[in-house]
Amino acid sequence: MVDPDAVEEFANAWCEQDRSCERVGAGRQHAAFFDCVAERRDAVRTDLQALDCSRGIVATQARKCADELEQVDCANPTASLLSLAQCQSEILCAK
């Protein structure tokens, strides 16, 4: 099962990045922040399922992943958490 708190944390971080890159708002990729979070939840869930953290996610590492996600360069938006260094299974997953 995917940790619902992690899904929310990562979806919100991703949307903060989208907002800072002006991809949230009327006429943009996401009409509103709430819409962005709703859309990003599915992508985050898929990524976390692929990581298969059977023992859960380390909270301090999740924050680092979210921080990295918020700092993604606007010119090179990420399509997946899996592309970020701090979001890899060997870092995020509890041992």
N, C-alpha and C positions, 0 to 999 in steps of 0.2 A: 504494500500500500504506500502511496505517495503522501508525504507529510503535508497536510493542508496549510500549516503555518509557513512552511518553506515556499509553497506555491504562491501564497499571498505576498510574502517578502520579495520574492524574485519578480513577480508580475508588477508589483508597485515600483520596484527599482527600475525595471525595464521601461515603465511608463514615465518615470521621472526623467530618464534619459531621453525618451521620445519628446517629452514636453520641453526639455532644455534645447532640443534640436528643432523645435518648432514644428513637430509632427502631430501635435494635439491641438484641436480647435476647429472651428467651423471651416469647412472647405479643405481640411487637411487629412492626412492618413487616418486619424482617429478624431471623430467629432468632439469627443469630450474625454476627460481623464478616466471617468468611470467606464466608458466604452473601451478604452485602451486596456484597462485592467481585465475586463471581461474577455477580450480577445487574447491577451497575452497569457492568461491562466491556462488555456488549452496548450499553447506551445510549451509553457513551463512544465506542465504535467507530463507531456510527451518526453521532454528532455530528462526529467527526473526518473521516469520509468526506464529510460534507456540506461541511466546510471546504475540502477538496481542497487540502491543502498539498503540492503536487507536489515542492517542494524541501525538504520536511521542516519540522520545528517547531523554533523557537529555544528552546533549553533554559532560558535565563533567563526568557523570557516564559512558558514552560510552568509554571515555579515560581510566577510571579505569578498565573496562571490558577488553579492548584491552591490557592494561598493564598486567593484570592477565594472559591473554591468552599467551602473550609473555614469561611469567615466568613459564609456566607449565613444570614440571619435565620431562626430556627427557625419563626417564624410564617408565613414565606413561602418554603417550600422550592422549590428550582429543579427543573424537569423536564428541563432541557437545559443543557449547557455554553454553547450558543449564546446564551443569555439573559444571560450575564455579560460585562461590559465588557472584562475582561482576557483573555477567551477568544474574541475575534473574530479572523477570519482575517487581517485587516490587522495585527494585533498578534502573533499566534502563528506565522504562516507565514513561513518564510525567504524572502527576496527574491532 
